[in-house]
Amino acid sequence: MNITSPITSVKGIGEKTAQSFEKMNISTIEDVLFHFPRTYFRYPNAVLVHEIENMQEGMTAIHAVVNKMPLSRNAGRMNVTTLTIGEATKKLELVWFRMPYVKNALQFGKEYVFYGKMVVKNKRWTMEQPVIYEVPKYEAIEGMLQPVYGLTSGITNNLIAKTIKTVLSELELILDYIPEDIRKRYGLCEYNYALKQIHFPDTMDSLIEARRCLVFHEFFLFLMGILYQKEKKHKEVNGFRFRQDSFVSDCTNRLPYPLTNAQKHALQDIEKDMDSPYVMQRLIQGDVGSGKTIVAFLAMVRCAHSGYQSAIMAPTEVLARQHFETFQKWCLDFGLDFPVVLLTGSMKAKERKEAYAKLEKIPNALIVGTHALIQEKVVYSNLALVITDEQHRFGVKQRNVFSEKGAMPHVLVMSATPIPRTLAIIIYGDMDISVIDEVPAKRLPIKNCVVDTGYRPKAYDFIVNQINEGHQAYVICPLVEDTENMEGKNATDYARELAEILPSHIKVGLLHGKMKNDKKNEVMEAFSRNEIQVLVSTTVVEVGVNVPNATVMMIENADHFGLAQLHQLRGRVGRGEAQSYCIMINTSNTKNAKKRLDILNKSNDGFYIAGEDLKLRGPGDFFGVRQSGELAFDIGDIYQDAKELQQASEAVKEILNTDPELAMDKHFALKREMKKFFNKQIKKMTL
């Protein structure tokens, strides 16, 4: 078995299971090995039944003697097995559904540990579907860190853990491509050791050490790819000539509101770049709601005015369609006779064919689309400007794809994440940076509050009042569905419960990342049309459509998220003229959680929040919801791992200073890994 072997080479994985793995983009040994845990849990110390009196609901281990045998009965078509443990008034009811064999697994008078989620039902403590351990076996795992993986239908956490254990025991050692002197200088552990410890850590310290090593490797490959391409290529000569007149100024004067000074400066930077001798490579960094889209539109119509095509690539089909409709409306409002063309992957064959024809025939089209814009069949006739969203930031290769379809176009990357400048200079090292750090005056600041779980009923009443006034609300949950060993509200159950709690005239919708794209688009479009009033969602709405009618953002388990991510979520509201609100439910009693959320509570300034997030992150922060991160890193987090990002940048520059072509024998493996890394990112974006 080697790293390129198919997943079916693992004993016990057949074609059916391989198909389920394929849904998670896992088809090889390498894919499963680099499917890192999303978090970890510890098996808790087992307690006796009489100790549960003062405990809270959640995952619990109960040490008890079986003094009576389980009862098994049929409830309709479902078998239910129950066992009561404890004595007198201190009892716990254990319940197993569709598991009649449990009766034979237990012996009268023997001690066991029962592990599961303990809840209060009908005023009685209950544990459903508990796992049964013999006492010595539980003691062997008690207190140990266990991995929790992202899953899909047909794949369990145990299956992934078992598969990875098999792979780690049989796989040939992986060559560490980072030079040994650099590894020693930055105190990095050995690569194969890191891979083992990230999945099955011996201790907290070994987990932190392993994660640091893998984060460094990921940043190192990313920055090597960026800077290698930059060093290798000369500045591309600008082959486009734009008309020098007052066209863009006239358009801005027809806006119903004035541009902010920050928007004006960004637009000036773009125009200056497009008129310079070399092709533009610029990042527009703007806070949520700062008005980046109108700046992008004005740059695109400047191209159209000079007879050139421009293209903007959105991360989702819903957002692409919204840009398409917005651009059509603006062209109409401004009296501009420029065609706007839409191209997405879900279009029917006839629609796609018509779009392809327009791209070949219309030299000044404003083109809006998703990753479909870089597919092989797409041919541009006159492309001068490409605008990509931050979700497509691994765009070094993408720019080459666009350039292969014609002359080298100008490139503009739009980022809604206010990354501190020190980090932005490293990450976007091959680009010039403009910052839009003002919010249009017409937008009211969002009103924030951080509350505990006891505030939920009032929050629901508030949401109902807002909806009765004609508005809409988001409710964010950290999990898709109830997951063993993961604490936090899950969107699936929450949506169902909320539909029962809220008045019948309020339609509750559900959105999460496991849905198929068509279903996600359908839900978001229904929400944007106000056919859904309350959208219960995971963080998939971070990059969503603009719904000005949404005025409430309620975030459950807000303490599970990073500050930058909370700020992105909050940015889904406050986009209309009505006052908007963000309610953050804090489920933690720690001082650190309160301190972090207080920053969000007191400030709507994304750049300030990003800086504070950078200061407050610590090595234990990955024990929560995986930070989604606009840069799509598998394990690294630019805030939490800012130190590793800086060190990787230093190491990359050192290597390229001595060997800019990576021609030395010791850099051969590095060059190969770098290419693999970026090819993997391109594959991710087109899935």
HUJO-V600355 format. One line per field, one symbol per residue. burial: I if it has 24 or more other ideal C-beta (glycine too) atoms within 12 Angstrom, else O. A space follows every 10 residues. Layout:
# HUJO-V600355
burial = ???
This chain:
# HUJO-V600355
burial = IOIOOOIOII OOIOOOIIOI IIOIOIIIII IIIIIIIIII IOIIOIIOIO OIOOIOOOII IIIIOIOOOI OOOOOOOOOI IIIIIIOOOO IIIIIIOOIO OIOOOIOOOO IIIIIIIIIO OOOOIIIIII IIIOOOOIOO IOOOIIIIII IIOOIOIOII IIIIOIIIOO IOOIOIIIIO OIIOOIOIII IIIIIIIIII IOOOOOIIII IIIIIIIIII IIIIIIIIII IOOOOIOIOI OIOOOOIIOO IIOOIOOOII OIIIOIIIII IOIIOOOOII IIIIIIIIII IIIIIIIIII IIIIIIOIII IIIIIIIIII IIIIOIIOOI IOOIOIOIII IIIIIIIOOO OIOOIIOIIO OIIIIIIIII IIIIIOOIII IIIIIIIIII IIIIIIIIIO IIIOIIIIII IIIIIIIIII OOIIOIIIII IIIIIIIIII OOIOOIIIII IOIOOIOOII OIIIOIIOOO IIIIIIIIII IIIIIIIIII IIOIIOOIIO OIOOOIIIII IIIIIOIOOI IOIIIIIIOO OIIIIIIIII IIIIIIIIII IIIIIIIIII IIIIIIIIII IIIIIOOIOI IIIIIIIIOO OOIOOIIIII IOIIIIIOII IIIIOIIOOO IIIIIIIIII IIIIIIIIII IIIIIIIIIO IIIIIIOOOO OIOOOOIOOI IOIIOOIIOI IIOIIOO
